[in-house]
Structure formats: structure tokens, C-alpha cells
């Protein structure tokens, strides 16, 4: 096999999000950035997902400065982000104007490739994002949020892939956040995709169930163009296949990578030491978890759920909550467990365990049931639907069409907020306004830092 395969390194985003609850600080990235830049990766995923939220809430870092610093430290390598379509990096839908402004500023500050997905695989929720990415002359990667359920078939994915290609996306990603994509299904799916679309296909899968190495290799057999990996000392478990392992296997197969395995060894040693600093955020899973084939809870969700339960002193409820997550997901028409749906479902599952089932419904679960996040893959449970309808009406149109939020309004609100908090006004910088929009509660320390 002489085909060239690209490798996307995810240690700076999903690698640490899955294993360390997204706590990796910029100060632990910069010292190794030059070495990462020299490897020859097709891209490095370094932003998006939970990074933005974690920077503001936990790390006391300006997420925009983090992006600029990483881009400056790795000028040779394309920087990639995970974007939740109309949700951006938040947990609800934002207006088209705000989506456009966020993408524009992300591109300006260093993002080259936007991997765009929607938790419900509702194409209406990624269309605008793709258009704006293309308008800013960046790479738009449309994404399938892969899941297994009675309402998801291989034809579902082929139809979605065709719609993604029709949006003029530059590439397609199969995002297997739970590690449930089996090797043979990966081969069959990618083979059929290759017959039906002409844009490059990328595979993102997790190691949670122990299938990722073979799934990646069978994807290569089927003609995949790019795979995601994480440096060996920050791989496997809730995370991803090890970069070095995949490079070795692909070299043995005669695949052209343009990457020297020896160059990566010092990077692995570096992250081995760094990982020790964040041990308190590690999940308890050892080996593999085949329960994921049933419950489909993704790695990042699991590690964060464990951290949250520890903080509540309820660690013993983990297994029970994970089982209830499956039940809630089923009642929601088999929604894929990916942000923000995964957080909404996880919170409801915990509530169901601590209280009577569906006795308390969050605003988010009501909105999810009633179409405010998009079209559910299947039908909602009638009892849950009836309870949700007592709060507001159901919608079937594109959710963002109901949103009229204007960027200027938030700019004024931030100025007033700064005045109230007695800090220098930071609202004249668009990136600060976007931070305020996305993380309205918890951003005070960042603005104090920026204003000083």
C-alpha cells in the first residue's frame, strides 16, 4: 500500500479532555510545542470541545490567548478545533450572527481546520457554520456523530455524508466518541462512503472498548485518508490509540506517513511526566470497558462524570448513573452521546437516580425533547414528551431561526458588567465579548486578569 495517510494528534485537546478532564494548562504545552510542530502531523487538534469552558472555569486562562500562543509556537502545523455547530463551544444554540463572529475570530486567532458536528446529526445545525468557515477561507470538516441504535443504520450515515458533501465541506469525519465503532463496521462504512462521496474521510475513534487500533487499521484498508491518535503516554483507556503504535503498524503496512517514529519518543516522555501532575483528574477505569458497547458513554463524559461524583461524595453511584444514561438516551429517541446532549442526558440520569424518575426536568432536557436543539433521531418517550409539553410548545423548524441575539447587545452588557465589577472595560475586544456570551457565569477572573 502506497497511499499517504494523515495523522491528527489530539493530545492537546481530546487526549487530555478524555483522560484528565481537560485540565492540561498552557504552561505544560508550550515547552513541547516546537517538538510537536516538527513531527509532520497533518494537523494538531488543540482547541474547541471543552477547552474553552475549562480555560475560563478551571485554569484561569484566556482561551483566545491560549489559541494564539499555541499557533505561534507551532507555525508549521495546521491547528484544528472541534466546533459544535450552532452550539459553538457552549451548551445551547446561538444566533447566526454570534456563530459567524465566533468562527471569524477563531480563524483570525489561529484555527485552520474546523471539525463541525451536531449532537443530533441535524444537518440544519451545521450548515451556517460550514458557510462561515468557507467564507473565512478555512477548512470545513463536516462530521458524523457516530452511534449505534435501532434508528441508526448504514444508510443513515451514507445519507448524512452526502448532505455534508453537498454543503461544500472539504472533508468528512466519522466521530466515534465512545469507541463503539467495530473494525468490520468501520471497513464496511468507509468502503461504502468511498463509493458515494469524493471528499477525504477522517476517522476519530476512542480506545474505551479496546477496538480502536484494529478499527483504525481496517479503516485504512477501506481507504480512509486520515486518523486521529494521541501520544502514547496520553493514550488508551478513555482516550485514543497511541500515535506511535499506529505509526509503527502503518509503516509495517507500507503506508506513507512522512513521520519519523524516533522523533516522537521524547514527546511521549515529556507527557508521561506532565500526566503525573494531573493525576487527581484521572478516571478509575483500567483496561477496557465493554459496557460502552451497551451504554455508549464517551470517554470525556466518563472522566468528567467521575470527577463530578467525587466532588458530590457520590462515587459509588457511577455504575448506576451510567446505566440510567442509556435509559434516558433511549427515551430521547437514541440521541448520540456527545456534547451538549451527553451533558444534558448525564445530568438528567443523575437526577433520576437521586430522585424519582423524571420528577424534575431541567430546562435543557425540556428543550431537547421539544426540538429546540434540533430533530431527534427517533421518537421521544410519550410520558417524557407529555411532561415537557407542560412547560412550552414543541417546534419543528431550525432552532436558530428563533434566535435574535445580537452581538452588540452583549457588548453593551459586558461593558455594564465591567463597570459593576469595578474592573477596566474589556468590551472593546470582540474575543472578550464572545467569552462573555459563551461563559456568562464564571468569567469574572478572566476579565480581571485581562483588565489588569
LUMVEX-635643 format. One record per residue (C-alpha): residue number from 1; z, y, x; residue in three letters. Coordinates in nm, 2 decimals. Layout:
N
[NUM,[Z,Y,X],ALA],
...
//
This chain:
452
[1,[0.00,0.00,0.00],UNK],
[2,[-0.11,0.33,0.15],UNK],
[3,[-0.02,0.56,-0.14],UNK],
[4,[0.21,0.85,-0.04],UNK],
[5,[0.54,0.87,-0.24],UNK],
[6,[0.75,1.18,-0.26],UNK],
[7,[1.13,1.17,-0.22],UNK],
[8,[1.35,1.42,-0.40],UNK],
[9,[1.70,1.45,-0.25],UNK],
[10,[1.96,1.51,-0.52],UNK],
[11,[2.29,1.52,-0.32],UNK],
[12,[2.33,1.89,-0.37],UNK],
[13,[2.31,1.87,-0.75],UNK],
[14,[2.32,1.54,-0.94],UNK],
[15,[2.46,1.34,-0.64],UNK],
[16,[2.78,1.54,-0.63],UNK],
[17,[2.78,1.60,-1.01],UNK],
[18,[2.79,1.23,-1.07],UNK],
[19,[3.04,1.14,-0.80],UNK],
[20,[3.25,1.45,-0.75],UNK],
[21,[3.25,1.62,-1.09],UNK],
[22,[3.02,1.89,-0.95],UNK],
[23,[3.29,2.03,-0.72],UNK],
[24,[3.08,2.05,-0.39],UNK],
[25,[3.12,2.40,-0.25],UNK],
[26,[2.85,2.61,-0.09],UNK],
[27,[3.06,2.63,0.23],UNK],
[28,[3.01,2.25,0.26],UNK],
[29,[2.63,2.28,0.20],UNK],
[30,[2.53,2.55,0.45],UNK],
[31,[2.63,2.36,0.77],UNK],
[32,[2.39,2.07,0.69],UNK],
[33,[2.12,2.27,0.52],UNK],
[34,[1.89,2.30,0.82],UNK],
[35,[1.90,1.93,0.88],UNK],
[36,[1.81,1.86,0.52],UNK],
[37,[1.53,2.11,0.55],UNK],
[38,[1.38,1.92,0.84],UNK],
[39,[1.37,1.58,0.67],UNK],
[40,[1.04,1.63,0.49],UNK],
[41,[1.16,1.58,0.13],UNK],
[42,[0.91,1.66,-0.14],UNK],
[43,[1.19,1.87,-0.29],UNK],
[44,[1.57,1.90,-0.30],UNK],
[45,[1.75,1.93,-0.63],UNK],
[46,[2.01,2.20,-0.56],UNK],
[47,[2.06,2.40,-0.88],UNK],
[48,[2.08,2.36,-1.26],UNK],
[49,[2.26,2.10,-1.45],UNK],
[50,[2.63,2.15,-1.44],UNK],
[51,[2.62,2.35,-1.11],UNK],
[52,[2.61,2.69,-1.28],UNK],
[53,[2.91,2.62,-1.50],UNK],
[54,[3.11,2.46,-1.22],UNK],
[55,[3.04,2.76,-0.98],UNK],
[56,[3.19,3.00,-1.24],UNK],
[57,[3.47,2.79,-1.38],UNK],
[58,[3.60,2.60,-1.08],UNK],
[59,[3.45,2.71,-0.75],UNK],
[60,[3.48,3.09,-0.78],UNK],
[61,[3.12,3.12,-0.66],UNK],
[62,[2.84,3.34,-0.79],UNK],
[63,[2.58,3.07,-0.89],UNK],
[64,[2.30,3.31,-0.81],UNK],
[65,[2.43,3.38,-0.46],UNK],
[66,[2.46,3.00,-0.41],UNK],
[67,[2.09,2.96,-0.50],UNK],
[68,[1.98,3.24,-0.27],UNK],
[69,[2.19,3.11,0.01],UNK],
[70,[2.05,2.76,-0.02],UNK],
[71,[1.69,2.88,-0.05],UNK],
[72,[1.74,3.10,0.27],UNK],
[73,[1.89,2.80,0.46],UNK],
[74,[1.61,2.57,0.36],UNK],
[75,[1.29,2.78,0.36],UNK],
[76,[1.06,2.48,0.43],UNK],
[77,[1.16,2.26,0.13],UNK],
[78,[1.09,2.32,-0.23],UNK],
[79,[1.41,2.38,-0.43],UNK],
[80,[1.44,2.21,-0.77],UNK],
[81,[1.66,2.27,-1.07],UNK],
[82,[1.74,2.08,-1.39],UNK],
[83,[1.69,2.31,-1.69],UNK],
[84,[1.80,2.20,-2.04],UNK],
[85,[1.50,2.37,-2.21],UNK],
[86,[1.62,2.62,-2.48],UNK],
[87,[1.98,2.54,-2.37],UNK],
[88,[1.91,2.67,-2.01],UNK],
[89,[2.23,2.56,-1.82],UNK],
[90,[2.45,2.63,-2.12],UNK],
[91,[2.56,2.42,-2.41],UNK],
[92,[2.37,2.58,-2.70],UNK],
[93,[2.03,2.73,-2.78],UNK],
[94,[1.95,3.08,-2.65],UNK],
[95,[1.68,3.31,-2.78],UNK],
[96,[1.33,3.31,-2.63],UNK],
[97,[1.39,3.65,-2.46],UNK],
[98,[1.70,3.52,-2.28],UNK],
[99,[1.53,3.19,-2.18],UNK],
[100,[1.24,3.39,-2.04],UNK],
[101,[1.47,3.62,-1.84],UNK],
[102,[1.68,3.33,-1.70],UNK],
[103,[1.37,3.15,-1.58],UNK],
[104,[1.22,3.46,-1.43],UNK],
[105,[1.54,3.53,-1.23],UNK],
[106,[1.58,3.17,-1.13],UNK],
[107,[1.22,3.17,-0.99],UNK],
[108,[1.29,3.50,-0.82],UNK],
[109,[1.61,3.38,-0.65],UNK],
[110,[1.46,3.06,-0.52],UNK],
[111,[1.37,2.78,-0.77],UNK],
[112,[1.03,2.63,-0.70],UNK],
[113,[1.04,2.33,-0.94],UNK],
[114,[1.18,2.33,-1.29],UNK],
[115,[1.26,1.99,-1.43],UNK],
[116,[1.28,2.07,-1.80],UNK],
[117,[1.42,1.84,-2.07],UNK],
[118,[1.57,1.85,-2.41],UNK],
[119,[1.86,1.63,-2.51],UNK],
[120,[1.69,1.52,-2.83],UNK],
[121,[1.34,1.49,-2.67],UNK],
[122,[1.23,1.76,-2.92],UNK],
[123,[0.91,1.90,-2.77],UNK],
[124,[0.97,2.23,-2.95],UNK],
[125,[1.28,2.29,-2.74],UNK],
[126,[1.09,2.28,-2.41],UNK],
[127,[0.76,2.44,-2.50],UNK],
[128,[0.87,2.80,-2.44],UNK],
[129,[1.04,2.71,-2.11],UNK],
[130,[0.73,2.55,-1.98],UNK],
[131,[0.52,2.85,-2.07],UNK],
[132,[0.76,3.09,-1.89],UNK],
[133,[0.78,2.87,-1.58],UNK],
[134,[0.40,2.86,-1.56],UNK],
[135,[0.39,3.24,-1.62],UNK],
[136,[0.61,3.28,-1.31],UNK],
[137,[0.37,3.06,-1.10],UNK],
[138,[0.63,2.78,-1.06],UNK],
[139,[0.60,2.40,-1.10],UNK],
[140,[0.69,2.29,-1.46],UNK],
[141,[0.80,1.93,-1.48],UNK],
[142,[0.83,1.81,-1.84],UNK],
[143,[1.09,1.54,-1.89],UNK],
[144,[1.16,1.23,-2.10],UNK],
[145,[1.53,1.18,-2.15],UNK],
[146,[1.52,0.80,-2.15],UNK],
[147,[1.74,0.59,-2.37],UNK],
[148,[1.75,0.25,-2.54],UNK],
[149,[1.79,0.23,-2.92],UNK],
[150,[1.63,0.09,-3.23],UNK],
[151,[1.44,0.41,-3.28],UNK],
[152,[1.30,0.45,-2.93],UNK],
[153,[1.00,0.23,-2.83],UNK],
[154,[0.75,0.24,-2.55],UNK],
[155,[0.51,0.41,-2.79],UNK],
[156,[0.78,0.69,-2.84],UNK],
[157,[0.76,0.76,-2.47],UNK],
[158,[0.38,0.75,-2.45],UNK],
[159,[0.35,0.99,-2.73],UNK],
[160,[0.61,1.22,-2.58],UNK],
[161,[0.44,1.21,-2.24],UNK],
[162,[0.11,1.30,-2.39],UNK],
[163,[0.27,1.60,-2.56],UNK],
[164,[0.43,1.70,-2.23],UNK],
[165,[0.09,1.69,-2.06],UNK],
[166,[-0.06,1.89,-2.34],UNK],
[167,[0.19,2.17,-2.27],UNK],
[168,[0.01,2.20,-1.93],UNK],
[169,[0.31,2.06,-1.73],UNK],
[170,[0.24,2.00,-1.36],UNK],
[171,[0.42,1.66,-1.36],UNK],
[172,[0.63,1.43,-1.58],UNK],
[173,[0.98,1.30,-1.51],UNK],
[174,[1.14,0.99,-1.66],UNK],
[175,[1.51,1.08,-1.66],UNK],
[176,[1.73,0.77,-1.68],UNK],
[177,[2.07,0.94,-1.67],UNK],
[178,[2.26,0.62,-1.75],UNK],
[179,[2.09,0.37,-1.51],UNK],
[180,[1.97,0.16,-1.80],UNK],
[181,[1.60,0.15,-1.71],UNK],
[182,[1.54,-0.21,-1.62],UNK],
[183,[1.29,-0.29,-1.34],UNK],
[184,[1.04,-0.46,-1.56],UNK],
[185,[1.06,-0.20,-1.83],UNK],
[186,[1.01,0.07,-1.56],UNK],
[187,[0.70,-0.12,-1.44],UNK],
[188,[0.56,-0.15,-1.79],UNK],
[189,[0.64,0.20,-1.89],UNK],
[190,[0.49,0.36,-1.58],UNK],
[191,[0.19,0.14,-1.59],UNK],
[192,[0.11,0.25,-1.95],UNK],
[193,[0.19,0.61,-1.87],UNK],
[194,[-0.06,0.59,-1.58],UNK],
[195,[-0.32,0.47,-1.83],UNK],
[196,[-0.25,0.75,-2.07],UNK],
[197,[-0.17,1.07,-1.87],UNK],
[198,[-0.32,1.21,-1.55],UNK],
[199,[-0.03,1.43,-1.42],UNK],
[200,[0.21,1.29,-1.15],UNK],
[201,[0.50,1.08,-1.26],UNK],
[202,[0.85,1.11,-1.12],UNK],
[203,[1.14,0.87,-1.17],UNK],
[204,[1.51,0.97,-1.18],UNK],
[205,[1.75,0.68,-1.23],UNK],
[206,[2.12,0.61,-1.17],UNK],
[207,[2.29,0.32,-0.99],UNK],
[208,[2.56,0.27,-1.25],UNK],
[209,[2.43,-0.07,-1.37],UNK],
[210,[2.31,-0.19,-1.03],UNK],
[211,[1.94,-0.18,-1.12],UNK],
[212,[1.83,0.14,-0.96],UNK],
[213,[1.69,0.00,-0.63],UNK],
[214,[1.47,-0.26,-0.80],UNK],
[215,[1.38,-0.02,-1.08],UNK],
[216,[1.26,0.23,-0.82],UNK],
[217,[1.06,-0.04,-0.63],UNK],
[218,[0.89,-0.17,-0.95],UNK],
[219,[0.81,0.19,-1.04],UNK],
[220,[0.64,0.22,-0.70],UNK],
[221,[0.44,-0.10,-0.78],UNK],
[222,[0.33,0.06,-1.11],UNK],
[223,[0.21,0.38,-0.93],UNK],
[224,[0.50,0.63,-0.96],UNK],
[225,[0.44,0.94,-0.75],UNK],
[226,[0.80,1.05,-0.67],UNK],
[227,[1.15,0.90,-0.69],UNK],
[228,[1.49,1.07,-0.67],UNK],
[229,[1.75,0.95,-0.42],UNK],
[230,[2.09,1.06,-0.28],UNK],
[231,[2.20,1.04,0.08],UNK],
[232,[2.38,0.71,0.14],UNK],
[233,[2.73,0.84,0.18],UNK],
[234,[2.69,1.01,-0.16],UNK],
[235,[2.51,0.73,-0.35],UNK],
[236,[2.55,0.43,-0.58],UNK],
[237,[2.84,0.40,-0.83],UNK],
[238,[2.79,0.67,-1.09],UNK],
[239,[2.52,0.82,-0.86],UNK],
[240,[2.18,0.71,-0.74],UNK],
[241,[2.00,0.48,-0.50],UNK],
[242,[2.07,0.56,-0.13],UNK],
[243,[1.79,0.77,0.03],UNK],
[244,[1.80,0.56,0.35],UNK],
[245,[1.78,0.23,0.16],UNK],
[246,[1.48,0.34,-0.04],UNK],
[247,[1.30,0.48,0.27],UNK],
[248,[1.36,0.15,0.45],UNK],
[249,[1.23,-0.05,0.16],UNK],
[250,[0.93,0.17,0.11],UNK],
[251,[0.84,0.17,0.48],UNK],
[252,[0.85,-0.21,0.48],UNK],
[253,[0.61,-0.20,0.18],UNK],
[254,[0.37,0.02,0.38],UNK],
[255,[0.43,0.33,0.17],UNK],
[256,[0.35,0.66,0.34],UNK],
[257,[0.66,0.89,0.33],UNK],
[258,[0.64,1.12,0.63],UNK],
[259,[1.01,1.08,0.67],UNK],
[260,[1.19,0.95,0.98],UNK],
[261,[1.49,0.74,0.89],UNK],
[262,[1.67,0.83,1.21],UNK],
[263,[1.67,1.20,1.11],UNK],
[264,[1.89,1.12,0.81],UNK],
[265,[2.17,0.94,0.98],UNK],
[266,[2.36,1.25,1.09],UNK],
[267,[2.33,1.39,0.73],UNK],
[268,[2.49,1.08,0.59],UNK],
[269,[2.77,1.10,0.85],UNK],
[270,[2.83,1.47,0.75],UNK],
[271,[2.86,1.39,0.38],UNK],
[272,[3.08,1.10,0.45],UNK],
[273,[3.34,1.34,0.59],UNK],
[274,[3.28,1.60,0.32],UNK],
[275,[3.33,1.35,0.04],UNK],
[276,[3.68,1.28,0.16],UNK],
[277,[3.77,1.65,0.08],UNK],
[278,[3.69,1.59,-0.29],UNK],
[279,[3.85,1.25,-0.34],UNK],
[280,[4.06,1.38,-0.63],UNK],
[281,[3.75,1.42,-0.84],UNK],
[282,[3.61,1.07,-0.78],UNK],
[283,[3.58,0.83,-1.07],UNK],
[284,[3.76,0.50,-1.07],UNK],
[285,[3.46,0.28,-1.11],UNK],
[286,[3.40,0.03,-0.84],UNK],
[287,[3.08,-0.18,-0.80],UNK],
[288,[2.86,-0.17,-1.11],UNK],
[289,[2.93,-0.12,-1.48],UNK],
[290,[2.72,-0.33,-1.71],UNK],
[291,[2.89,-0.18,-2.01],UNK],
[292,[2.65,0.10,-1.96],UNK],
[293,[2.37,-0.12,-2.09],UNK],
[294,[2.56,-0.11,-2.42],UNK],
[295,[2.73,0.23,-2.43],UNK],
[296,[2.48,0.42,-2.21],UNK],
[297,[2.73,0.68,-2.09],UNK],
[298,[2.57,0.86,-1.79],UNK],
[299,[2.74,0.89,-1.45],UNK],
[300,[2.81,1.26,-1.46],UNK],
[301,[2.96,1.23,-1.80],UNK],
[302,[3.18,0.94,-1.70],UNK],
[303,[3.32,1.11,-1.39],UNK],
[304,[3.39,1.43,-1.59],UNK],
[305,[3.54,1.24,-1.88],UNK],
[306,[3.78,1.06,-1.64],UNK],
[307,[3.88,1.40,-1.49],UNK],
[308,[3.95,1.55,-1.83],UNK],
[309,[4.15,1.25,-1.94],UNK],
[310,[4.36,1.26,-1.63],UNK],
[311,[4.43,1.63,-1.70],UNK],
[312,[4.54,1.53,-2.05],UNK],
[313,[4.75,1.24,-1.92],UNK],
[314,[4.54,1.01,-2.13],UNK],
[315,[4.36,0.80,-1.86],UNK],
[316,[4.44,0.48,-2.05],UNK],
[317,[4.21,0.59,-2.33],UNK],
[318,[3.89,0.58,-2.12],UNK],
[319,[3.76,0.25,-2.23],UNK],
[320,[3.84,0.32,-2.59],UNK],
[321,[3.67,0.66,-2.58],UNK],
[322,[3.36,0.51,-2.41],UNK],
[323,[3.32,0.25,-2.69],UNK],
[324,[3.36,0.53,-2.95],UNK],
[325,[3.09,0.73,-2.78],UNK],
[326,[2.85,0.46,-2.87],UNK],
[327,[2.96,0.47,-3.23],UNK],
[328,[2.92,0.84,-3.26],UNK],
[329,[2.58,0.83,-3.09],UNK],
[330,[2.47,0.57,-3.35],UNK],
[331,[2.59,0.79,-3.63],UNK],
[332,[2.38,1.07,-3.49],UNK],
[333,[2.05,0.88,-3.50],UNK],
[334,[2.08,0.74,-3.15],UNK],
[335,[2.08,1.08,-2.97],UNK],
[336,[2.03,1.03,-2.59],UNK],
[337,[2.35,1.08,-2.40],UNK],
[338,[2.25,1.38,-2.19],UNK],
[339,[2.39,1.74,-2.18],UNK],
[340,[2.47,1.91,-2.41],UNK],
[341,[2.46,1.62,-2.66],UNK],
[342,[2.67,1.40,-2.43],UNK],
[343,[2.95,1.66,-2.41],UNK],
[344,[2.94,1.71,-2.79],UNK],
[345,[2.95,1.34,-2.86],UNK],
[346,[3.21,1.28,-2.59],UNK],
[347,[3.44,1.54,-2.74],UNK],
[348,[3.40,1.40,-3.09],UNK],
[349,[3.46,1.05,-2.97],UNK],
[350,[3.79,1.16,-2.81],UNK],
[351,[3.89,1.34,-3.13],UNK],
[352,[3.81,1.03,-3.33],UNK],
[353,[4.04,0.82,-3.11],UNK],
[354,[4.32,1.08,-3.12],UNK],
[355,[4.29,1.15,-3.49],UNK],
[356,[4.13,0.99,-3.80],UNK],
[357,[3.76,0.93,-3.75],UNK],
[358,[3.56,1.25,-3.83],UNK],
[359,[3.87,1.40,-3.97],UNK],
[360,[3.80,1.70,-3.75],UNK],
[361,[3.44,1.81,-3.68],UNK],
[362,[3.36,2.05,-3.41],UNK],
[363,[3.11,2.34,-3.47],UNK],
[364,[2.88,2.17,-3.22],UNK],
[365,[2.88,1.83,-3.39],UNK],
[366,[2.81,2.00,-3.72],UNK],
[367,[2.51,2.19,-3.57],UNK],
[368,[2.39,1.87,-3.40],UNK],
[369,[2.39,1.68,-3.73],UNK],
[370,[2.22,1.97,-3.93],UNK],
[371,[1.93,2.03,-3.69],UNK],
[372,[2.05,2.34,-3.50],UNK],
[373,[1.99,2.16,-3.17],UNK],
[374,[1.66,2.01,-3.29],UNK],
[375,[1.53,1.70,-3.47],UNK],
[376,[1.75,1.39,-3.44],UNK],
[377,[1.56,1.08,-3.31],UNK],
[378,[1.68,0.87,-3.61],UNK],
[379,[1.88,0.93,-3.93],UNK],
[380,[2.23,1.06,-3.93],UNK],
[381,[2.51,0.86,-4.09],UNK],
[382,[2.53,0.97,-4.46],UNK],
[383,[2.91,1.02,-4.46],UNK],
[384,[2.89,1.23,-4.14],UNK],
[385,[2.60,1.43,-4.29],UNK],
[386,[2.78,1.49,-4.61],UNK],
[387,[3.09,1.63,-4.43],UNK],
[388,[2.87,1.85,-4.21],UNK],
[389,[2.68,1.99,-4.51],UNK],
[390,[3.01,2.13,-4.65],UNK],
[391,[3.01,2.38,-4.36],UNK],
[392,[2.65,2.51,-4.35],UNK],
[393,[2.29,2.43,-4.46],UNK],
[394,[2.05,2.19,-4.28],UNK],
[395,[1.74,2.32,-4.10],UNK],
[396,[1.42,2.16,-4.00],UNK],
[397,[1.24,2.45,-3.82],UNK],
[398,[1.25,2.51,-3.45],UNK],
[399,[1.62,2.61,-3.39],UNK],
[400,[1.54,2.90,-3.15],UNK],
[401,[1.33,3.07,-3.43],UNK],
[402,[1.66,3.16,-3.60],UNK],
[403,[1.80,3.33,-3.29],UNK],
[404,[1.75,3.71,-3.24],UNK],
[405,[1.98,3.77,-2.94],UNK],
[406,[1.86,4.05,-2.72],UNK],
[407,[1.93,4.07,-2.35],UNK],
[408,[2.00,4.45,-2.38],UNK],
[409,[2.29,4.38,-2.63],UNK],
[410,[2.46,4.15,-2.37],UNK],
[411,[2.40,4.41,-2.10],UNK],
[412,[2.60,4.67,-2.31],UNK],
[413,[2.87,4.41,-2.39],UNK],
[414,[2.91,4.33,-2.02],UNK],
[415,[2.95,4.70,-1.94],UNK],
[416,[3.22,4.73,-2.20],UNK],
[417,[3.38,4.41,-2.07],UNK],
[418,[3.40,4.55,-1.72],UNK],
[419,[3.55,4.87,-1.85],UNK],
[420,[3.81,4.67,-2.04],UNK],
[421,[3.89,4.46,-1.74],UNK],
[422,[3.91,4.77,-1.52],UNK],
[423,[3.65,4.65,-1.27],UNK],
[424,[3.34,4.82,-1.14],UNK],
[425,[3.04,4.79,-1.37],UNK],
[426,[2.82,4.49,-1.27],UNK],
[427,[2.59,4.50,-1.58],UNK],
[428,[2.30,4.68,-1.40],UNK],
[429,[2.21,4.35,-1.23],UNK],
[430,[2.03,4.11,-1.46],UNK],
[431,[2.17,3.80,-1.30],UNK],
[432,[2.52,3.91,-1.38],UNK],
[433,[2.43,3.97,-1.74],UNK],
[434,[2.29,3.61,-1.76],UNK],
[435,[2.61,3.48,-1.61],UNK],
[436,[2.80,3.66,-1.88],UNK],
[437,[2.57,3.52,-2.15],UNK],
[438,[2.60,3.16,-2.03],UNK],
[439,[2.97,3.16,-1.94],UNK],
[440,[3.13,3.43,-2.16],UNK],
[441,[3.47,3.29,-2.11],UNK],
[442,[3.59,3.23,-1.75],UNK],
[443,[3.35,3.46,-1.56],UNK],
[444,[3.61,3.73,-1.50],UNK],
[445,[3.69,3.62,-1.15],UNK],
[446,[3.33,3.62,-1.05],UNK],
[447,[3.27,3.97,-1.18],UNK],
[448,[3.59,4.09,-1.00],UNK],
[449,[3.45,3.94,-0.68],UNK],
[450,[3.11,4.09,-0.73],UNK],
[451,[3.25,4.43,-0.81],UNK],
[452,[3.48,4.45,-0.51],UNK],
//
